[in-house]
Amino acid sequence: MTHKRLLPLIVACALFIENMDSTVISTSLPAIAHDLGTDAIALKLALTTYLLSLAVFIPVSGWVADRFGARPTFISAIAVFLLGSLACAASGSLGALVAARFLQGIGGAMMVPVGRLVLLRTVPKHELVHALSWLTIPALVGPVVGPPLGGFITTYFDWRWIFLINLPIGVLGIVLASRFIPDIREETPPLDWIGFLLAGLGLSTAMFGFSTLGRHLVPVWIAALTLVIGSLALVGYVWRAHRVANPLLDLGLFRLPSYRAGVLGGSLFRVGIGATPFLLPLMLQLGFGLSPVRSGMLTFVSAIGAMFMKTIAGAVLRRFGFRRVLVVNGAAAAALLAGFGLFRPGTPHALIIAVLLVSGFSRSLQFTSLNAISYADVEQRLMGQASSLAGMMQQLSLSLGVAVAGYLLQLAGVLRHAPATDVHNFYVAFFAVGVVAASSSLVMARLPRHAGAVMAGHAHAGEEVAEPKVAQRPAT
């Protein structure tokens, strides 16, 4: 196997445990809530906290990798993620589980972005779509295996084991990374510590306040206060970012039309899609009365559709171009998402499987297109900044999707004078998040006709990626 092919597969070990972990916990939410003595809606905090931790620490992942080297950063990140997994398995309360998930997120914030950054700095732009597809194919095995495996473990054993099944894969990733990941380093400007504190404080407190306004974990007045403090801190960061030479997050990247569309427009799509891992298992189990294992056997098929699409994404983009794919396919994926709200307890499982399969196919194409178009016009020297900012926005939008989904269930329950987990509330929630996801297509329609032509394979840049600076002792 060539070194060019091996690098994406090694990084995929990290993606595998991260994706499998997130899909496994989604299937097990009702069982975890029962065991910890809380309601299922409150467990949205276990999902949003992890995603929020990613958003807080991803912005410094590029600086840490450049300062200390990609290889040691990548290895340390996997180790922290595994430590967080052990803490999750030992949790005895909602607060302990939320704290452990935050620790997991610190590892994930360094793990996947640093691995992706290695690819961005070593692969030519016209080969990037192909490389990103190879990167995600093995990682998509996690979502395929996660739901049925999580359902099986939760139904027949103990949910705590779901956090331990990724340990051997993580150890394998550490071993392979120590041998094959290049120790890429770049000259690093001084880290904007004040900017990091403002951004980290703003994101963490604002999202924590927003997620806990539903009277989960803390009183409402504390949730509202943290939301206000976080919002003010974020405003302070934006003010500072325009006045320092080397800001933590270069907001000037949003002046690039392709980057702005891929990151900001893509965030609308991710808010809608991010609600799915929370809403769908709860609807199938609490609304339809399915067991965790039967629920997992249904939901995993969307990952199979996603896995197949990754093998042909490059050909689809070459044939139709980025703008057409992002507009048409984005609208189709949003419509399928809203269509989940048409499922009923009596809907044939074969029909549910078919819809989820096509949905996974469509959203995978959208994610691949968004990830690629975001970097179409970014200069090589700004790849680290671009990757950090895009990664932060991705996790933040997914976290918002989970939080919004929880509030939609609660609001629908209040309006209908029914429990939040009443099956009819899920129908409303899926329609609403589908509308949010569909609004992304309006942003994509403003892209130039030939946006991302080099990445789509219609033209060649005529230049290779600048040679990265590597430590004196290269990987063997």
MIKOLKOL-558219 format. One line per 8 residues: number of its first residue (from 1); for each residue x, y, z of C-alpha. Coordinates in nm, 3 decimals, decimal comma, padded with zeros to 5 digits. Example, Ala and Ser with C-alpha at 12.3 -4.5 7.8 and 13.67 -1.06 7.14 Angstrom:
# residues 2
1> 01,230/-00,450/00,780; 01,367/-00,106/00,714
***
This chain:
# residues 476
1> 00,000/00,000/00,000; 00,142/00,340/-00,100; 00,224/00,601/00,161; -00,027/00,839/-00,003; -00,305/00,583/00,049; -00,184/00,480/00,395; -00,208/00,827/00,550; -00,586/00,863/00,496
9> -00,641/00,514/00,634; -00,443/00,590/00,951; -00,637/00,909/01,011; -00,949/00,700/00,948; -00,873/00,504/01,266; -00,939/00,826/01,457; -01,251/00,900/01,253; -01,370/00,545/01,311
17> -01,369/00,559/01,691; -01,515/00,910/01,689; -01,801/00,826/01,453; -01,873/00,489/01,610; -01,878/00,644/01,957; -02,131/00,911/01,854; -02,364/00,664/01,679; -02,346/00,409/01,959
25> -02,447/00,661/02,227; -02,737/00,788/02,014; -02,892/00,441/02,002; -02,850/00,399/02,378; -02,995/00,732/02,497; -03,320/00,596/02,645; -03,136/00,321/02,838; -02,874/00,565/02,970
33> -03,144/00,809/03,079; -03,329/00,535/03,268; -03,014/00,413/03,442; -02,899/00,763/03,541; -03,244/00,862/03,664; -03,306/01,146/03,417; -03,529/01,198/03,114; -03,416/01,126/02,760
41> -03,445/01,489/02,646; -03,191/01,592/02,912; -02,936/01,361/02,755; -02,907/01,603/02,466; -02,641/01,756/02,695; -02,427/01,443/02,653; -02,433/01,503/02,277; -02,404/01,882/02,271
49> -02,124/01,892/02,532; -01,904/01,668/02,324; -01,967/01,870/02,008; -01,916/02,191/02,202; -01,581/02,071/02,335; -01,477/02,004/01,977; -01,579/02,356/01,875; -01,384/02,515/02,163
57> -01,055/02,332/02,110; -01,049/02,280/01,733; -00,935/02,643/01,674; -00,603/02,575/01,851; -00,550/02,232/01,693; -00,362/02,374/01,394; -00,138/02,590/01,615; -00,062/02,299/01,850
65> 00,022/02,070/01,556; 00,251/02,331/01,401; 00,416/02,410/01,733; 00,468/02,057/01,868; 00,446/01,848/01,551; 00,159/01,664/01,385; 00,265/01,318/01,500; 00,290/01,375/01,879
73> -00,026/01,590/01,873; -00,221/01,321/01,689; -00,104/01,044/01,922; -00,173/01,247/02,238; -00,520/01,335/02,111; -00,615/00,968/02,065; -00,490/00,895/02,418; -00,703/01,175/02,568
81> -01,007/01,052/02,373; -00,961/00,700/02,511; -00,925/00,837/02,864; -01,254/01,021/02,819; -01,415/00,698/02,699; -01,311/00,524/03,021; -01,457/00,814/03,224; -01,787/00,786/03,035
89> -01,808/00,417/03,116; -01,757/00,495/03,486; -02,018/00,776/03,500; -02,287/00,748/03,765; -02,481/01,070/03,701; -02,575/01,308/03,420; -02,318/01,562/03,541; -02,038/01,303/03,543
97> -02,131/01,183/03,194; -02,138/01,539/03,061; -01,792/01,610/03,210; -01,651/01,288/03,063; -01,793/01,372/02,722; -01,623/01,712/02,742; -01,290/01,533/02,802; -01,356/01,312/02,502
105> -01,419/01,623/02,296; -01,079/01,769/02,385; -00,915/01,460/02,235; -01,144/01,463/01,932; -01,072/01,833/01,874; -00,705/01,755/01,817; -00,742/01,408/01,669; -00,940/01,446/01,348
113> -00,854/01,807/01,250; -00,480/01,742/01,284; -00,509/01,429/01,074; -00,707/01,619/00,811; -00,450/01,899/00,818; -00,175/01,649/00,732; -00,369/01,559/00,418; -00,441/01,920/00,325
121> -00,069/01,999/00,339; 00,057/01,692/00,156; -00,202/01,630/-00,119; -00,234/01,844/-00,438; -00,565/02,029/-00,469; -00,676/01,838/-00,778; -00,639/01,511/-00,582; -00,801/01,636/-00,263
129> -01,155/01,509/-00,328; -01,017/01,161/-00,392; -00,801/01,174/-00,078; -01,090/01,295/00,139; -01,307/01,015/00,004; -01,045/00,755/00,095; -01,016/00,919/00,436; -01,384/00,877/00,515
137> -01,464/00,535/00,366; -01,312/00,332/00,653; -01,438/00,587/00,903; -01,794/00,531/00,782; -01,769/00,174/00,903; -01,816/00,326/01,250; -02,169/00,453/01,181; -02,249/00,123/01,008
145> -02,135/-00,088/01,303; -02,231/00,159/01,578; -02,615/00,152/01,583; -02,666/-00,227/01,570; -02,370/-00,290/01,801; -02,485/-00,024/02,048; -02,839/-00,159/02,037; -02,716/-00,515/02,093
153> -02,496/-00,416/02,388; -02,768/-00,200/02,544; -03,038/-00,463/02,500; -02,846/-00,768/02,620; -02,561/-00,630/02,835; -02,485/-00,289/02,993; -02,471/00,046/02,811; -02,136/00,126/02,978
161> -01,963/-00,119/02,746; -02,046/00,101/02,446; -01,768/00,339/02,552; -01,510/00,062/02,581; -01,545/-00,099/02,239; -01,335/00,170/02,068; -01,032/00,118/02,293; -00,855/-00,146/02,077
169> -00,908/00,062/01,761; -00,763/00,367/01,936; -00,457/00,171/02,046; -00,409/00,051/01,687; -00,429/00,412/01,568; -00,160/00,516/01,815; 00,073/00,238/01,697; 00,026/00,318/01,327
177> 00,054/00,695/01,381; 00,385/00,657/01,566; 00,530/00,487/01,258; 00,371/00,654/00,956; 00,231/01,000/01,035; 00,490/01,261/00,923; 00,600/01,503/01,194; 00,492/01,809/00,999
185> 00,572/02,144/01,159; 00,535/02,503/01,049; 00,662/02,832/01,185; 00,402/02,944/01,437; 00,317/03,300/01,536; 00,245/03,362/01,906; -00,088/03,212/02,005; -00,360/03,468/02,068
193> -00,434/03,353/02,422; -00,680/03,635/02,489; -00,865/03,546/02,170; -00,868/03,178/02,269; -01,013/03,262/02,610; -01,279/03,488/02,459; -01,375/03,236/02,191; -01,363/02,938/02,427
201> -01,555/03,113/02,702; -01,806/03,250/02,454; -01,876/02,922/02,276; -01,886/02,705/02,588; -02,101/02,931/02,805; -02,335/03,042/02,525; -02,403/02,686/02,409; -02,425/02,553/02,765
209> -02,678/02,823/02,849; -02,877/02,762/02,533; -02,881/02,383/02,586; -02,983/02,402/02,953; -03,263/02,660/02,923; -03,501/02,365/02,921; -03,442/02,327/03,298; -03,186/02,048/03,267
217> -02,884/02,027/03,500; -02,897/02,391/03,622; -03,174/02,644/03,712; -03,313/02,857/03,430; -03,161/03,181/03,564; -02,811/03,031/03,557; -02,867/02,905/03,203; -02,985/03,250/03,092
225> -02,690/03,420/03,261; -02,434/03,193/03,095; -02,603/03,250/02,759; -02,567/03,627/02,800; -02,205/03,603/02,920; -02,116/03,374/02,631; -02,276/03,601/02,375; -02,086/03,903/02,510
233> -01,759/03,708/02,500; -01,819/03,614/02,136; -01,888/03,977/02,047; -01,563/04,063/02,225; -01,374/03,807/02,020; -01,508/03,945/01,690; -01,399/04,294/01,799; -01,052/04,168/01,891
241> -01,005/03,954/01,579; -01,015/04,266/01,361; -00,748/04,440/01,570; -00,467/04,185/01,615; -00,209/04,073/01,362; -00,252/03,697/01,415; -00,603/03,623/01,543; -00,692/03,277/01,667
249> -00,960/03,251/01,398; -00,907/03,451/01,081; -01,257/03,579/01,007; -01,121/03,739/00,690; -01,146/03,395/00,526; -01,518/03,455/00,493; -01,438/03,709/00,221; -01,374/03,410/-00,010
257> -01,712/03,325/-00,171; -01,644/02,950/-00,185; -01,526/02,937/00,176; -01,818/03,148/00,296; -02,068/02,925/00,117; -01,907/02,599/00,227; -01,875/02,698/00,593; -02,164/02,937/00,666
265> -02,410/02,795/00,414; -02,304/02,444/00,507; -02,374/02,522/00,872; -02,745/02,558/00,795; -02,743/02,213/00,640; -02,554/02,067/00,936; -02,795/02,217/01,190; -03,074/02,017/01,026
273> -02,874/01,698/00,981; -02,722/01,728/01,329; -03,066/01,675/01,482; -03,102/01,329/01,329; -02,881/01,122/01,567; -03,088/01,263/01,854; -03,438/01,255/01,707; -03,443/00,931/01,508
281> -03,341/00,677/01,779; -03,573/00,843/02,031; -03,865/00,834/01,787; -03,808/00,469/01,703; -03,768/00,361/02,065; -03,988/00,595/02,272; -04,240/00,674/01,998; -04,263/00,345/01,806
289> -04,174/00,114/02,095; -03,880/-00,058/01,926; -03,599/-00,212/02,130; -03,250/-00,056/02,106; -03,124/-00,345/01,893; -03,416/-00,321/01,646; -03,374/00,057/01,632; -03,003/00,018/01,559
297> -03,069/-00,237/01,287; -03,286/00,020/01,109; -03,076/00,335/01,146; -02,742/00,189/01,042; -02,846/00,161/00,678; -02,804/00,535/00,623; -02,431/00,486/00,681; -02,424/00,218/00,410
305> -02,567/00,469/00,163; -02,309/00,724/00,276; -02,030/00,471/00,236; -02,130/00,391/-00,123; -02,153/00,758/-00,220; -01,797/00,825/-00,102; -01,670/00,596/-00,376; -01,836/00,795/-00,658
313> -01,846/01,149/-00,516; -01,555/01,263/-00,733; -01,721/01,139/-01,052; -02,051/01,307/-00,962; -01,878/01,640/-00,900; -01,683/01,615/-01,226; -02,006/01,551/-01,416; -02,230/01,817/-01,262
321> -02,001/02,066/-01,084; -02,009/02,190/-00,727; -02,285/02,450/-00,750; -02,543/02,224/-00,913; -02,468/01,937/-00,674; -02,481/02,159/-00,365; -02,811/02,321/-00,466; -03,006/02,024/-00,602
329> -02,868/01,753/-00,378; -02,892/01,978/-00,071; -03,262/02,032/-00,134; -03,314/01,658/-00,189; -03,131/01,566/00,132; -03,338/01,820/00,328; -03,662/01,683/00,181; -03,565/01,331/00,282
337> -03,485/01,456/00,633; -03,828/01,618/00,664; -03,974/01,295/00,527; -03,860/01,109/00,840; -04,155/01,283/01,005; -04,388/01,083/00,779; -04,280/00,755/00,938; -04,546/00,597/01,156
345> -04,538/00,300/01,397; -04,707/00,092/01,128; -04,476/00,198/00,843; -04,314/-00,113/00,688; -03,954/-00,144/00,799; -03,850/-00,211/00,440; -03,977/00,136/00,343; -03,799/00,300/00,637
353> -03,476/00,124/00,539; -03,510/00,238/00,177; -03,564/00,603/00,276; -03,274/00,599/00,522; -03,048/00,438/00,260; -03,120/00,707/00,001; -03,091/00,976/00,268; -02,747/00,857/00,371
361> -02,643/00,852/00,006; -02,759/01,212/-00,047; -02,622/01,367/00,273; -02,284/01,200/00,219; -02,253/01,363/-00,122; -02,346/01,697/00,034; -02,089/01,668/00,313; -01,811/01,567/00,073
369> -01,898/01,860/-00,156; -01,912/02,109/00,132; -01,581/01,991/00,279; -01,407/02,024/-00,056; -01,555/02,354/-00,183; -01,457/02,523/00,144; -01,087/02,496/00,051; -01,114/02,558/-00,323
377> -00,971/02,912/-00,310; -00,774/02,900/00,017; -00,400/02,964/-00,014; -00,172/02,690/00,116; -00,030/02,910/00,393; -00,384/02,966/00,529; -00,491/02,600/00,526; -00,434/02,562/00,901
385> -00,650/02,864/00,983; -00,915/02,759/00,731; -00,930/02,404/00,864; -00,961/02,520/01,226; -01,235/02,773/01,156; -01,431/02,533/00,935; -01,399/02,251/01,188; -01,521/02,475/01,469
393> -01,824/02,589/01,269; -01,908/02,231/01,171; -01,917/02,108/01,531; -02,099/02,417/01,652; -02,373/02,371/01,391; -02,412/02,000/01,475; -02,437/02,090/01,844; -02,701/02,351/01,764
401> -02,892/02,086/01,570; -02,917/01,862/01,877; -03,016/02,151/02,105; -03,276/02,282/01,860; -03,420/01,932/01,822; -03,466/01,903/02,197; -03,643/02,237/02,217; -03,867/02,152/01,922
409> -03,986/01,841/02,105; -04,050/02,039/02,421; -04,230/02,321/02,236; -04,448/02,080/02,042; -04,532/01,904/02,367; -04,636/02,231/02,533; -04,852/02,335/02,238; -05,018/01,995/02,220
417> -05,041/01,950/02,599; -04,852/01,623/02,566; -04,521/01,481/02,694; -04,214/01,600/02,503; -04,145/01,246/02,381; -04,497/01,194/02,243; -04,462/01,042/01,898; -04,647/01,326/01,722
425> -04,389/01,579/01,843; -04,121/01,403/01,642; -04,320/01,457/01,322; -04,318/01,832/01,384; -03,950/01,838/01,478; -03,837/01,655/01,164; -04,032/01,891/00,939; -03,879/02,195/01,111
433> -03,517/02,077/01,090; -03,576/01,978/00,728; -03,675/02,337/00,649; -03,356/02,463/00,818; -03,142/02,224/00,614; -03,319/02,324/00,291; -03,230/02,691/00,344; -02,867/02,598/00,275
441> -02,951/02,554/-00,096; -03,041/02,924/-00,120; -02,686/03,012/-00,013; -02,530/02,762/-00,254; -02,726/02,906/-00,546; -02,516/03,223/-00,516; -02,190/03,040/-00,587; -02,016/03,120/-00,918
449> -02,102/02,873/-01,192; -01,751/02,728/-01,209; -01,678/02,733/-00,836; -01,432/02,459/-00,737; -01,352/02,366/-01,098; -00,998/02,252/-01,010; -01,119/02,026/-00,729; -01,397/01,887/-00,946
457> -01,136/01,780/-01,201; -01,238/02,018/-01,482; -00,901/02,193/-01,469; -00,561/02,149/-01,312; -00,400/02,403/-01,092; -00,066/02,350/-01,259; 00,108/02,360/-00,924; 00,176/02,122/-00,642
465> 00,128/02,182/-00,273; 00,424/02,356/-00,117; 00,664/02,115/00,049; 00,582/02,104/00,420; 00,845/02,146/00,684; 00,918/01,814/00,845; 01,121/01,732/01,152; 01,480/01,621/01,093
473> 01,402/01,260/01,174; 01,125/01,158/00,929; 00,872/00,887/00,994; 00,969/00,545/00,871
***
